[in-house]
């Protein structure tokens, strides 16, 4: 998931979620698959990864009929 130029979307993120993302930076850097995919691991890249994975989870749930 190399960073691509996209449309910036300003969103307000609760400080607790930012703190959770910050705590994940080291774990993502230590994961060879994730760090290779992301390149430089930053707060923003962790949040983008969470967004991608969260959307995939919601899409799968929607396909399964919301169960």
C-alpha positions in Angstrom: 0.0 0.0 0.0 2.6 2.5 -1.0 1.4 6.0 -0.4 -0.3 7.5 -3.4 -1.4 11.0 -4.1 -5.1 11.2 -3.3 -7.7 13.7 -2.3 -7.0 15.0 1.2 -10.0 14.5 3.5 -9.9 16.6 6.6 -11.4 14.6 9.5 -11.3 15.1 13.2 -9.9 12.2 15.0 -10.4 11.7 18.7 -7.2 11.9 20.7 -7.7 8.4 22.1 -7.7 7.0 18.5 -4.6 9.0 17.7 -2.9 7.6 20.8 -3.9 4.1 19.8 -2.4 4.6 16.3 0.8 6.0 17.8 1.1 2.9 20.0 0.9 0.7 16.9 3.7 2.4 15.0 6.5 0.3 16.5 4.5 -3.0 16.0 3.8 -2.1 12.4 7.5 -1.2 11.8 8.5 -4.6 13.3 6.1 -6.5 11.0 8.1 -7.2 7.8 5.0 -7.6 5.7 3.4 -4.4 6.8 6.5 -2.3 6.9 7.4 -3.5 3.4 3.9 -2.6 2.2 3.8 0.8 3.8 7.4 2.0 3.4 8.0 4.6 6.0 5.7 3.9 8.9 4.2 7.0 10.3 1.0 7.9 12.3 -0.7 8.7 9.0 0.3 5.4 7.4 -1.0 3.5 10.4 -4.3 5.4 10.2 -4.5 4.7 6.4 -3.8 1.0 7.0 -6.5 1.0 9.7 -8.9 2.7 7.3 -8.2 0.1 4.5 -8.6 -2.8 6.9 -11.7 -1.3 8.5 -13.4 -0.7 5.2 -12.6 -4.3 4.1 -14.1 -5.6 7.3 -17.3 -3.5 6.8 -17.5 -4.6 3.2 -17.2 -8.3 4.2 -19.9 -7.8 6.8 -22.2 -6.1 4.3 -21.7 -9.0 1.8 -22.6 -11.4 4.6 -25.9 -9.6 5.3 -24.7 -7.5 8.2 -24.2 -10.4 10.6 
